[in-house]
Amino acid sequence: MVNNPPAFDAANPSGIAAVLLVLTPFEENAKRVESHLRNAGHKVRCLWISELVALEKELQRAVPDLLMAASGNPELELKLVIDTCRRFAPNLPVLGLAAELQGQIAVSAVAAGARDVVSDASPESLAHLERVYLRESAAHRNLRELARARSLLADYESRYTQLLEGTGDAVAHIYEGILSQCNPAFAALLGYEDDAELAATPIMDLVPPDHQAAFREHLKLLNKGRADGEPLNCGMLKKNGETAQINAMLTRGEADGEHFIEMLIRAEKANSAAASPRSGRSDFYQAVAAPAEAEHPRAALFIAVDGSQDLEERLGLIDSEVIFGKVCDALHKQLGNKDSLHLLSSAEFGVCMTRTDAQEFEHFAEKLLKSLVAKTYTSADHEAQISVSISVYPIGASDTADQILSDLTRETRRLSSNGGNQFQVLGETARSNASERVDQRKIEEVRSALEAGRLKLAYQTIASLEGDTRQHFDVLLRMINEDGVELHASDFILAAERGGMMRSLDRWVISRALKVIDTREKREENSMLFLKLSEDTLKEAEAFIAWIGEIRNGVKFGNEEVCFEMRESVAQDHVRKAKLLAKAMREMGACVAIEHFGVGTNSKRMIEELQINFLKFHSSFTSNFDDKANQKKMTELMELAKQKKIKTIVSHVEDANVMARMWQMGVNYIQGYHVQEPEVVMLS
């Protein structure tokens, strides 16, 4: 039994059916070949033709992947078939298709130009046909790919030559230390009119003596595969003897089996003053002290390589200097065109930079730190990984250069001596920005908690000192942050106020509290909930009244179950709104209270102006309870409240002694941690 080869379509890896042209007097031959190849798992489509004229028409229409032609048939002489193929499809592989495999037939077919002879007479010959088909199809495909690659290569070489001639970037090729080729831009950079003048020039003849050591060091590293693509800052001699400062990119290449080095100098960096760092602290001082351009914020950075002295001892002065130079190059690549880099010492660098947004300075420092630390820096004999410390000082209008440089130097060195590998932001501007970021983060946390349903209510008992059996609760807001930690309102309420979210929080608390009331068991004396109203809600009193009317569907609050609280200071600033809201709430069956009472400019008048049910005294009356003037004022306000039949509440009661004295003064209700801590779950 003959085993077929595995179902791998070597002739057709793309999955598109290959076209096999079969030239024979009998269509059965084409069907038999197609059936066998398809059963073997190959995507193939056989086209049968019986005449030479039909072959010409078919080849003119489209070139197939392979041709099988009857071999030994006088009506279809194989040599004529192959000649026809050479005229219309020169590379098309042709196989002779014989009735049986015989040596003489194979010799004659190959002599005529066929690639091989196959047969479809038996299972064994069909297996042979399949293997020959796979071999020739793969060879034909490779030939087509080679022709295409050669065409693309020729096109690439032509375009590359045109690009070198027309680009403003300076490009030169160096073979074994000799400048073998350069483009007009490279020649113009060095002051030559014709690039042919530089042909066969030793590259070191174009490097100034004081730059040759660094140049040789870079070439040595490049040949060892350690500096491929790394920038090289150095000088090159012009035709007139002057030195041109360059920032070159050197890479290794190969052409025609020979290795070369390509030097690329970008046009925008060829003569840029920022191509090499400025030396000295005086330059850095002047850059920091210079007036700002337009309104864009500026910042000064101090970057120090951590443990630079230890690095010098380990690697030696020469190799460590090379490493520090590589760090400087890596730092320089991160800067913008308007940024200036200054060498403060071999391992310390200053940067003066301008950005459109002050927030970018901290982001830049963080990115720069990660970038510098991630690299491996190499010299001829050593490899080193370093860490750095970075201080950023956003420059404010009142900051002086002396103060900035003093703080930067001191704090960066302190940071480096304490382990380094960190960055910090200094200055008043930075602290102000940091505070704004904290506020913004808190605002986003509140917004996220509100949207995600991570808010909940807590309830603190307001205890009666006169035997009232009815329960009263102050409703407090809690927030669960993304880490699952429960935060009190004092942790986020100021940020919510600055973010304009109090109106939404008020409505969330009120709607949730009303649901609690609706679901409680009905008692003869239901408890009362005290709900706080913010200034934002009071400012929009009309809208709030309409909203609460809608959610209550016009039904009064049952048996005074709700009391709305307003701060005295807020009510004083919006008296008309406070009167309107208090009147509407009473008509709905709710009570009204003034909290943080007694510290306003005219607390007595507030009692006269507003018809309220409760007064909750400011916490200062409790904390300064022994103060005589405080007690006198509290007593006077309580007498006025009694005349108006207003109940009084004192909060922040923390010990039994104060509670007893409050009872003696006639206070109606007290609340605080001595009475009861807030509870998340309130009994119905």
C-alpha positions as CSV (number, residue, x, y, z in Angstrom):
1,M,0.0,0.0,0.0
2,V,1.3,3.5,-0.9
3,N,1.2,6.2,1.8
4,N,0.4,9.7,0.7
5,P,2.6,12.5,2.1
6,P,1.2,14.7,4.8
7,A,-1.5,17.2,3.8
8,F,0.8,20.2,3.6
9,D,0.3,22.5,0.6
10,A,3.9,23.6,0.1
11,A,2.9,25.1,-3.2
12,N,0.2,27.2,-1.8
13,P,0.8,28.6,1.7
14,S,-1.6,31.4,1.2
15,G,-4.6,29.1,1.1
16,I,-5.7,30.2,-2.4
17,A,-6.3,27.3,-4.8
18,A,-3.3,26.7,-7.1
19,V,-4.1,26.5,-10.9
20,L,-2.7,23.4,-12.6
21,L,-3.0,23.4,-16.4
22,V,-3.2,19.9,-17.9
23,L,-2.6,19.5,-21.7
24,T,-3.7,16.1,-22.8
25,P,-6.1,14.6,-25.4
26,F,-8.1,12.9,-22.6
27,E,-10.0,14.9,-19.9
28,E,-9.9,11.8,-17.6
29,N,-6.2,12.5,-17.0
30,A,-6.9,16.0,-15.6
31,K,-9.7,14.7,-13.4
32,R,-7.6,11.9,-12.0
33,V,-4.7,14.3,-11.1
34,E,-7.1,16.8,-9.5
35,S,-8.9,14.2,-7.5
36,H,-5.7,12.7,-6.1
37,L,-4.2,16.0,-5.1
38,R,-7.4,17.2,-3.5
39,N,-7.8,14.0,-1.6
40,A,-4.3,14.5,-0.3
41,G,-5.3,17.8,1.1
42,H,-3.9,20.2,-1.5
43,K,-6.0,23.2,-2.7
44,V,-5.6,22.8,-6.4
45,R,-7.8,23.4,-9.5
46,C,-7.0,21.6,-12.7
47,L,-7.9,23.1,-16.1
48,W,-8.0,20.7,-19.0
49,I,-7.0,21.8,-22.5
50,S,-6.4,19.5,-25.5
51,E,-4.8,21.7,-28.2
52,L,-1.7,23.8,-28.5
53,V,-3.7,26.8,-29.7
54,A,-5.8,26.7,-26.5
55,L,-2.5,26.7,-24.5
56,E,-1.5,30.0,-26.2
57,K,-4.8,31.6,-25.4
58,E,-4.7,30.4,-21.8
59,L,-1.2,31.7,-21.2
60,Q,-2.1,35.0,-22.7
61,R,-5.1,35.2,-20.4
62,A,-3.4,34.2,-17.1
63,V,-0.2,32.3,-16.1
64,P,-1.0,29.1,-14.1
65,D,1.2,27.8,-11.3
66,L,2.3,24.6,-13.2
67,L,1.7,22.9,-16.5
68,M,1.5,19.1,-17.2
69,A,1.7,18.2,-20.8
70,A,1.3,14.8,-22.5
71,S,4.7,13.3,-23.2
72,G,5.3,11.0,-26.1
73,N,2.2,12.1,-28.0
74,P,3.0,13.1,-31.6
75,E,0.0,15.4,-31.8
76,L,1.2,17.4,-28.8
77,E,5.0,17.3,-29.2
78,L,6.5,18.3,-25.9
79,K,9.2,20.6,-27.4
80,L,6.6,22.7,-29.1
81,V,4.7,23.0,-25.8
82,I,7.8,24.2,-24.0
83,D,8.7,26.7,-26.7
84,T,5.2,28.1,-26.5
85,C,5.6,28.5,-22.7
86,R,9.0,30.2,-23.1
87,R,7.3,32.8,-25.3
88,F,4.4,33.6,-23.0
89,A,5.5,32.4,-19.5
90,P,9.3,31.8,-19.4
91,N,9.5,30.7,-15.8
92,L,6.5,28.4,-15.8
93,P,7.5,24.8,-14.7
94,V,6.5,22.1,-17.2
95,L,6.1,18.4,-16.3
96,G,5.7,15.7,-18.9
97,L,2.7,13.5,-18.3
98,A,3.3,10.0,-19.6
99,A,1.1,6.9,-19.7
100,E,3.8,5.1,-17.6
101,L,7.1,6.0,-16.1
102,Q,9.9,4.9,-18.4
103,G,13.5,5.9,-18.5
104,Q,13.7,6.8,-22.2
105,I,10.5,9.0,-22.0
106,A,12.0,10.8,-19.0
107,V,15.3,11.5,-20.8
108,S,13.6,12.8,-23.9
109,A,11.2,15.0,-21.8
110,V,14.0,16.6,-19.7
111,A,16.1,17.1,-22.9
112,A,13.2,19.0,-24.4
113,G,13.2,21.3,-21.4
114,A,10.7,19.7,-19.0
115,R,11.4,19.8,-15.3
116,D,10.5,16.1,-14.8
117,V,8.1,13.3,-16.0
118,V,5.1,12.1,-14.0
119,S,2.3,9.6,-14.6
120,D,-1.3,9.0,-13.4
121,A,-1.5,5.3,-14.3
122,S,-1.3,3.8,-10.7
123,P,-1.4,4.8,-7.1
124,E,2.4,4.6,-6.9
125,S,2.8,6.9,-9.9
126,L,0.2,9.3,-8.5
127,A,2.1,9.5,-5.2
128,H,5.3,10.3,-7.2
129,L,3.3,12.9,-9.1
130,E,2.2,14.6,-5.9
131,R,5.8,14.9,-4.6
132,V,7.1,16.3,-7.9
133,Y,4.1,18.7,-7.9
134,L,5.0,20.0,-4.4
135,R,8.7,20.3,-5.3
136,E,8.2,22.2,-8.5
137,S,5.4,24.4,-7.2
138,A,7.6,25.5,-4.2
139,A,10.5,26.1,-6.5
140,H,8.4,28.2,-8.8
141,R,7.0,30.2,-5.9
142,N,10.5,30.9,-4.6
143,L,11.6,32.0,-8.1
144,R,8.8,34.5,-8.2
145,E,9.6,35.8,-4.8
146,L,13.3,36.1,-5.7
147,A,12.4,38.1,-8.8
148,R,10.1,40.3,-6.8
149,A,12.8,40.8,-4.1
150,R,15.4,41.8,-6.7
151,S,13.0,44.3,-8.2
152,L,12.3,45.8,-4.8
153,L,16.0,45.9,-3.9
154,A,16.8,47.7,-7.2
155,D,14.0,50.1,-6.4
156,Y,15.2,50.6,-2.8
157,E,18.8,51.2,-3.9
158,S,17.6,53.7,-6.5
159,R,15.4,55.5,-3.9
160,Y,18.1,55.4,-1.3
161,T,20.6,57.0,-3.6
162,Q,18.1,59.7,-4.5
163,L,17.3,60.2,-0.8
164,L,21.0,60.6,0.1
165,E,21.4,63.1,-2.7
166,G,18.4,65.2,-1.7
167,T,18.1,64.9,2.1
168,G,19.2,67.7,4.4
169,D,20.6,65.0,6.8
170,A,24.3,64.5,6.6
171,V,25.2,60.8,5.9
172,A,28.6,59.1,5.5
173,H,29.8,55.5,5.2
174,I,33.0,54.5,6.8
175,Y,34.9,51.3,5.7
176,E,37.7,50.2,8.0
177,G,38.3,53.8,9.2
178,I,38.1,55.3,5.7
179,L,35.3,57.6,4.5
180,S,34.2,55.8,1.4
181,Q,31.0,57.6,0.6
182,C,29.1,60.7,1.8
183,N,26.2,62.8,0.5
184,P,26.2,66.5,-0.4
185,A,24.7,67.5,3.0
186,F,27.7,65.9,4.8
187,A,30.2,67.6,2.5
188,A,28.3,71.0,3.0
189,L,28.4,70.5,6.7
190,L,32.2,70.4,6.6
191,G,32.5,73.2,4.0
192,Y,33.1,71.2,0.9
193,E,31.4,71.9,-2.4
194,D,31.8,68.4,-3.8
195,D,31.4,65.2,-1.8
196,A,34.0,63.6,-4.0
197,E,36.7,65.7,-2.3
198,L,36.1,63.7,0.9
199,A,36.3,60.2,-0.8
200,A,39.0,57.9,0.7
201,T,39.7,60.3,3.6
202,P,40.7,58.7,6.9
203,I,37.8,59.6,9.3
204,M,40.2,60.5,12.1
205,D,41.7,63.2,9.9
206,L,38.3,64.9,10.1
207,V,38.1,64.8,14.0
208,P,39.9,67.5,16.1
209,P,42.7,66.1,18.3
210,D,40.9,66.9,21.5
211,H,37.8,64.8,20.3
212,Q,39.7,61.8,18.9
213,A,39.8,59.9,22.2
214,A,36.1,60.0,22.6
215,F,35.6,59.2,18.9
216,R,37.9,56.1,19.1
217,E,36.2,55.0,22.3
218,H,32.8,55.2,20.6
219,L,34.0,53.2,17.5
220,K,35.5,50.6,19.8
221,L,32.2,50.1,21.6
222,L,30.3,50.1,18.3
223,N,32.5,47.3,16.9
224,K,31.8,45.3,20.1
225,G,28.1,45.8,19.6
226,R,27.6,48.0,22.7
227,A,26.9,51.4,21.2
228,D,24.8,50.7,18.1
229,G,22.4,53.6,17.6
230,E,23.9,55.5,20.5
231,P,24.4,59.3,19.9
232,L,27.9,60.7,19.7
233,N,28.5,64.4,20.6
234,C,31.8,65.6,19.2
235,G,33.5,68.0,16.8
236,M,34.5,67.6,13.2
237,L,37.0,69.7,11.3
238,K,35.7,71.9,8.5
239,K,37.7,72.6,5.3
240,N,38.7,76.0,6.7
241,G,40.0,74.5,9.9
242,E,37.1,75.5,12.2
243,T,35.3,72.9,14.3
244,A,31.6,71.9,13.7
245,Q,29.8,70.6,16.7
246,I,27.7,67.5,15.7
247,N,25.4,65.1,17.3
248,A,25.8,61.9,15.2
249,M,24.1,58.5,15.2
250,L,26.5,55.7,14.3
251,T,25.2,52.3,13.3
252,R,26.8,49.2,11.8
253,G,25.8,47.9,8.4
254,E,26.8,45.4,5.7
255,A,26.9,45.6,1.9
256,D,28.3,43.1,-0.5
257,G,29.6,41.0,2.4
258,E,31.6,43.9,3.8
259,H,30.9,45.7,7.1
260,F,30.7,49.4,7.3
261,I,29.7,52.2,9.8
262,E,27.0,54.7,8.8
263,M,27.2,58.1,10.4
264,L,23.9,60.1,10.4
265,I,23.7,63.7,11.5
266,R,20.1,65.0,11.5
267,A,19.7,68.4,9.9
268,E,18.0,70.0,12.9
269,K,20.9,69.0,15.1
270,A,23.8,69.6,12.8
271,N,24.5,73.2,13.9
272,S,22.1,73.5,16.9
273,A,23.5,75.3,19.9
274,A,21.7,72.7,22.0
275,A,23.7,69.9,20.4
276,S,26.2,69.9,23.2
277,P,25.4,70.8,26.8
278,R,26.5,74.2,28.1
279,S,29.2,74.0,30.8
280,G,29.3,75.7,34.2
281,R,27.0,76.8,36.9
282,S,27.1,80.4,35.8
283,D,25.3,79.4,32.6
284,F,22.7,77.5,34.6
285,Y,22.3,80.5,37.0
286,Q,21.7,82.8,34.0
287,A,19.2,80.5,32.4
288,V,17.2,80.2,35.7
289,A,17.4,84.0,36.3
290,A,16.3,84.9,32.7
291,P,12.8,86.3,32.3
292,A,10.1,83.9,31.2
293,E,8.9,84.0,27.6
294,A,5.2,84.8,27.3
295,E,3.0,83.1,29.9
296,H,4.5,79.6,29.7
297,P,5.6,78.2,33.1
298,R,9.3,77.3,33.6
299,A,11.1,74.9,35.9
300,A,14.7,74.2,36.9
301,L,15.9,70.6,37.4
302,F,18.9,69.2,39.2
303,I,19.9,65.7,38.3
304,A,22.6,63.8,40.2
305,V,24.0,60.3,39.5
306,D,23.7,58.4,42.8
307,G,27.0,57.1,44.3
308,S,29.2,58.8,41.7
309,Q,32.3,58.5,43.9
310,D,31.8,54.8,44.4
311,L,31.4,54.4,40.6
312,E,34.7,56.3,40.0
313,E,36.5,54.0,42.5
314,R,35.1,50.8,40.8
315,L,35.5,51.8,37.2
316,G,38.4,54.3,37.3
317,L,38.3,57.9,36.4
318,I,38.5,57.4,32.6
319,D,35.7,54.8,32.3
320,S,33.5,56.5,34.9
321,E,33.8,59.7,32.9
322,V,32.7,57.8,29.8
323,I,29.7,56.5,31.7
324,F,28.8,59.9,33.0
325,G,29.0,61.2,29.4
326,K,26.6,58.5,28.2
327,V,24.2,59.5,31.0
328,C,24.5,63.1,29.8
329,D,23.7,62.0,26.2
330,A,20.7,60.0,27.3
331,L,19.5,63.0,29.3
332,H,19.9,65.3,26.4
333,K,17.8,63.1,24.1
334,Q,14.8,63.6,26.4
335,L,14.8,67.4,26.2
336,G,12.9,69.7,23.9
337,N,14.4,72.2,21.5
338,K,13.9,75.1,23.9
339,D,15.3,73.3,26.9
340,S,18.9,73.9,28.0
341,L,21.2,71.3,29.6
342,H,24.1,72.4,31.8
343,L,27.1,70.4,33.1
344,L,27.4,71.2,36.8
345,S,30.0,68.6,37.5
346,S,31.0,65.2,36.0
347,A,27.9,63.5,37.6
348,E,25.6,66.4,38.2
349,F,23.4,68.2,35.5
350,G,21.1,71.1,35.5
351,V,18.2,71.7,33.1
352,C,16.1,74.8,32.5
353,M,12.9,74.0,30.7
354,T,9.6,75.5,29.5
355,R,6.3,73.8,29.1
356,T,2.7,74.8,28.4
357,D,1.4,73.3,31.6
358,A,3.0,73.3,35.0
359,Q,1.6,69.7,35.6
360,E,4.1,68.5,32.9
361,F,7.2,69.1,35.0
362,E,6.4,66.4,37.5
363,H,5.4,64.0,34.8
364,F,8.7,64.7,32.9
365,A,10.8,64.1,36.0
366,E,9.1,60.8,36.6
367,K,9.5,59.7,33.0
368,L,13.2,60.9,32.9
369,L,14.0,59.0,36.1
370,K,12.6,55.7,34.7
371,S,14.4,56.3,31.3
372,L,17.8,56.9,32.8
373,V,17.6,54.1,35.3
374,A,16.5,51.5,32.6
375,K,19.6,51.9,30.4
376,T,22.9,50.0,30.6
377,Y,25.8,52.4,30.1
378,T,29.0,51.0,28.6
379,S,32.7,52.0,28.4
380,A,35.4,50.0,26.6
381,D,35.9,47.7,29.5
382,H,32.9,48.1,31.8
383,E,29.1,48.0,31.8
384,A,27.2,49.9,34.5
385,Q,23.6,50.5,35.6
386,I,23.0,53.7,37.5
387,S,20.3,55.4,39.5
388,V,19.7,59.1,39.7
389,S,18.1,61.6,42.0
390,I,16.1,64.5,40.5
391,S,14.7,67.6,42.0
392,V,12.2,69.8,40.1
393,Y,11.6,73.5,41.0
394,P,8.7,75.2,39.2
395,I,9.8,78.8,39.0
396,G,7.3,81.3,40.6
397,A,7.2,85.0,40.1
398,S,8.7,85.7,43.5
399,D,11.4,83.0,43.3
400,T,15.0,84.1,42.9
401,A,17.8,82.2,41.1
402,D,19.9,82.1,44.3
403,Q,17.1,80.5,46.3
404,I,16.2,78.1,43.5
405,L,19.8,76.8,43.0
406,S,20.4,76.6,46.7
407,D,17.3,74.5,47.3
408,L,17.9,72.3,44.3
409,T,21.5,71.6,45.1
410,R,20.9,70.9,48.8
411,E,17.8,68.8,48.5
412,T,19.0,66.7,45.5
413,R,22.2,65.8,47.3
414,R,20.3,65.0,50.4
415,L,17.9,62.8,48.4
416,S,20.8,61.1,46.7
417,S,22.7,60.4,50.0
418,N,19.5,58.8,51.4
419,G,19.4,56.1,48.8
420,G,18.5,58.1,45.7
421,N,16.5,56.7,42.7
422,Q,13.8,59.2,43.5
423,F,12.4,62.5,42.3
424,Q,10.9,65.4,44.2
425,V,9.2,68.7,43.5
426,L,10.2,71.8,45.4
427,G,9.0,75.4,45.9
428,E,5.7,77.2,46.7
429,T,4.4,76.7,43.2
430,A,4.9,73.0,43.5
431,R,3.1,72.8,46.9
432,S,0.2,74.8,45.5
433,N,0.0,72.5,42.5
434,A,0.2,69.5,44.8
435,S,-2.7,70.8,46.9
436,E,-4.8,71.3,43.8
437,R,-4.0,67.8,42.6
438,V,-5.1,66.4,46.0
439,D,-8.3,68.4,45.8
440,Q,-9.0,67.2,42.3
441,R,-8.3,63.6,43.3
442,K,-10.7,63.8,46.2
443,I,-13.4,65.4,43.9
444,E,-13.0,62.5,41.4
445,E,-13.2,60.0,44.3
446,V,-16.5,61.6,45.5
447,R,-17.9,61.6,41.9
448,S,-16.9,58.0,41.4
449,A,-18.4,57.0,44.7
450,L,-21.7,58.7,43.8
451,E,-21.8,57.1,40.4
452,A,-20.8,53.6,41.7
453,G,-23.1,53.7,44.7
454,R,-20.3,53.6,47.3
455,L,-22.1,56.0,49.7
456,K,-24.1,55.1,52.8
457,L,-25.8,56.7,55.8
458,A,-24.9,56.6,59.5
459,Y,-27.2,57.7,62.3
460,Q,-26.2,59.4,65.6
461,T,-28.7,59.5,68.4
462,I,-30.0,62.9,69.6
463,A,-30.9,62.1,73.2
464,S,-33.7,63.8,75.2
465,L,-32.9,65.3,78.6
466,E,-36.6,65.9,79.4
467,G,-38.0,62.3,79.1
468,D,-39.1,62.5,75.4
469,T,-39.5,58.8,74.4
470,R,-39.4,59.6,70.7
471,Q,-36.1,58.8,69.0
472,H,-34.2,61.5,67.1
473,F,-31.3,60.8,64.8
474,D,-28.8,63.0,63.1
475,V,-28.2,61.5,59.6
476,L,-24.5,61.5,58.6
477,L,-22.9,60.7,55.3
478,R,-20.2,58.1,54.8
479,M,-18.2,57.2,51.6
480,I,-16.4,53.9,50.8
481,N,-13.3,54.6,48.7
482,E,-11.9,52.4,46.0
483,D,-9.7,50.5,48.6
484,G,-12.8,49.7,50.6
485,V,-12.0,52.1,53.5
486,E,-15.0,54.0,55.0
487,L,-14.4,57.8,55.2
488,H,-16.3,60.3,57.3
489,A,-17.8,63.4,55.7
490,S,-15.0,65.5,57.2
491,D,-12.5,63.6,54.9
492,F,-14.2,64.6,51.6
493,I,-17.0,67.2,52.1
494,L,-14.8,70.2,51.6
495,A,-13.5,68.8,48.3
496,A,-17.2,68.0,47.3
497,E,-18.0,71.7,48.0
498,R,-15.2,72.9,45.9
499,G,-16.2,70.5,43.1
500,G,-19.8,71.7,43.1
501,M,-21.2,68.3,44.1
502,M,-23.1,69.2,47.3
503,R,-26.4,69.6,45.5
504,S,-26.2,66.0,44.3
505,L,-25.0,64.7,47.6
506,D,-27.9,66.4,49.5
507,R,-30.4,64.9,47.2
508,W,-28.8,61.5,47.4
509,V,-29.0,61.6,51.3
510,I,-32.5,62.9,51.4
511,S,-33.9,60.4,48.8
512,R,-32.2,57.5,50.7
513,A,-33.5,58.7,54.1
514,L,-37.0,59.0,52.8
515,K,-36.8,55.4,51.5
516,V,-35.8,54.4,55.0
517,I,-38.8,56.2,56.4
518,D,-41.1,54.5,53.9
519,T,-39.8,51.0,54.7
520,R,-39.9,51.3,58.5
521,E,-42.5,49.6,60.6
522,K,-45.3,52.0,61.5
523,R,-45.3,53.0,65.2
524,E,-47.3,55.5,67.2
525,E,-44.2,57.6,67.7
526,N,-41.9,57.2,64.8
527,S,-38.3,58.5,65.0
528,M,-37.3,61.8,63.5
529,L,-34.4,62.1,61.1
530,F,-32.3,65.3,60.9
531,L,-31.1,66.0,57.3
532,K,-28.5,68.6,56.5
533,L,-28.9,71.1,53.7
534,S,-25.8,72.6,52.0
535,E,-25.4,76.2,50.8
536,D,-25.7,75.0,47.2
537,T,-29.1,73.6,47.9
538,L,-30.2,76.7,49.8
539,K,-29.2,78.9,46.9
540,E,-31.5,76.9,44.6
541,A,-34.4,76.8,47.2
542,E,-37.1,76.9,44.6
543,A,-35.7,74.0,42.6
544,F,-35.2,72.0,45.7
545,I,-38.7,72.6,46.9
546,A,-40.1,71.4,43.5
547,W,-37.8,68.4,43.5
548,I,-38.8,67.2,47.0
549,G,-42.4,67.8,46.2
550,E,-42.1,65.4,43.2
551,I,-40.4,62.6,45.1
552,R,-43.0,62.8,47.9
553,N,-45.9,63.0,45.3
554,G,-47.5,65.8,47.3
555,V,-47.9,63.6,50.5
556,K,-47.0,65.3,53.8
557,F,-44.3,63.8,56.0
558,G,-45.9,61.6,58.5
559,N,-46.1,63.0,62.1
560,E,-43.0,65.2,61.7
561,E,-40.6,62.5,60.8
562,V,-38.1,64.7,59.0
563,C,-36.2,67.9,60.1
564,F,-34.1,69.8,57.7
565,E,-31.0,71.6,59.1
566,M,-29.4,74.8,57.8
567,R,-26.2,76.3,59.1
568,E,-26.7,79.7,60.8
569,S,-23.9,81.4,58.7
570,V,-25.4,80.1,55.5
571,A,-29.0,81.1,56.4
572,Q,-27.7,84.6,57.3
573,D,-26.2,85.0,53.8
574,H,-29.4,83.8,52.1
575,V,-32.2,85.0,54.4
576,R,-34.9,85.2,51.8
577,K,-34.1,81.7,50.4
578,A,-34.0,80.3,54.0
579,K,-37.5,81.8,54.8
580,L,-38.9,80.4,51.6
581,L,-37.5,76.9,52.2
582,A,-38.5,76.9,55.9
583,K,-42.1,77.8,55.0
584,A,-42.3,75.2,52.3
585,M,-40.9,72.4,54.5
586,R,-43.3,73.2,57.3
587,E,-46.2,73.1,54.9
588,M,-45.1,69.6,53.8
589,G,-45.1,68.5,57.5
590,A,-41.4,68.6,58.1
591,C,-39.5,70.5,60.8
592,V,-36.7,73.0,60.4
593,A,-33.6,73.5,62.4
594,I,-30.6,75.9,62.6
595,E,-27.3,74.2,63.3
596,H,-23.9,75.6,64.2
597,F,-26.0,78.2,66.0
598,G,-24.8,81.0,68.3
599,V,-21.6,82.2,66.6
600,G,-23.2,84.4,63.9
601,T,-23.2,88.2,63.9
602,N,-26.8,88.4,65.0
603,S,-28.1,85.1,66.2
604,K,-31.0,86.6,68.0
605,R,-32.4,88.1,64.8
606,M,-32.2,84.7,63.1
607,I,-34.6,83.3,65.7
608,E,-37.0,86.2,65.0
609,E,-36.6,86.0,61.2
610,L,-37.1,82.2,60.7
611,Q,-39.9,80.1,62.1
612,I,-37.9,77.0,63.2
613,N,-38.4,74.0,65.5
614,F,-34.9,73.3,66.7
615,L,-31.7,75.2,67.5
616,K,-28.5,73.1,67.5
617,F,-25.7,75.1,69.2
618,H,-22.2,75.4,67.8
619,S,-19.7,72.9,69.2
620,S,-17.6,75.8,70.7
621,F,-20.3,76.2,73.4
622,T,-19.4,72.6,74.6
623,S,-15.6,72.8,74.1
624,N,-15.5,76.2,76.0
625,F,-18.3,75.4,78.4
626,D,-16.5,76.7,81.5
627,D,-16.1,80.1,79.9
628,K,-18.3,82.6,81.8
629,A,-19.0,84.8,78.7
630,N,-19.8,81.7,76.7
631,Q,-22.3,80.5,79.3
632,K,-24.0,83.9,79.6
633,K,-24.5,84.1,75.8
634,M,-25.8,80.5,75.7
635,T,-28.3,81.2,78.5
636,E,-29.6,84.3,76.8
637,L,-30.2,82.5,73.5
638,M,-31.9,79.6,75.3
639,E,-34.3,81.9,77.0
640,L,-35.2,83.5,73.7
641,A,-35.7,80.0,72.2
642,K,-38.0,79.0,75.1
643,Q,-40.1,82.1,74.4
644,K,-40.4,81.0,70.8
645,K,-41.1,77.4,71.8
646,I,-38.0,76.3,70.0
647,K,-36.3,73.1,71.2
648,T,-32.5,73.3,71.8
649,I,-29.9,70.8,71.0
650,V,-26.2,70.8,72.2
651,S,-23.7,68.6,70.3
652,H,-20.3,67.2,70.9
653,V,-21.1,66.2,74.5
654,E,-18.2,64.0,75.5
655,D,-18.5,63.4,79.3
656,A,-21.2,62.9,81.9
657,N,-20.4,66.1,83.9
658,V,-21.1,68.3,80.9
659,M,-24.3,66.4,80.2
660,A,-25.5,67.0,83.8
661,R,-24.8,70.7,83.6
662,M,-26.7,70.9,80.3
663,W,-29.7,69.4,82.0
664,Q,-29.5,72.0,84.7
665,M,-29.5,74.8,82.2
666,G,-32.6,73.4,80.5
667,V,-31.2,72.0,77.3
668,N,-33.7,69.8,75.6
669,Y,-31.5,67.4,73.7
670,I,-27.8,66.4,73.5
671,Q,-25.7,64.4,71.1
672,G,-22.1,63.3,71.0
673,Y,-19.8,60.3,71.4
674,H,-20.6,60.2,75.2
675,V,-24.3,59.7,74.2
676,Q,-23.8,57.3,71.3
677,E,-21.4,56.9,68.4
678,P,-22.9,57.0,64.9
679,E,-24.4,53.7,63.7
680,V,-24.7,52.6,60.1
681,V,-27.8,50.6,60.7
682,M,-30.8,52.3,62.3
683,L,-33.5,50.3,64.0
684,S,-37.0,51.0,62.7
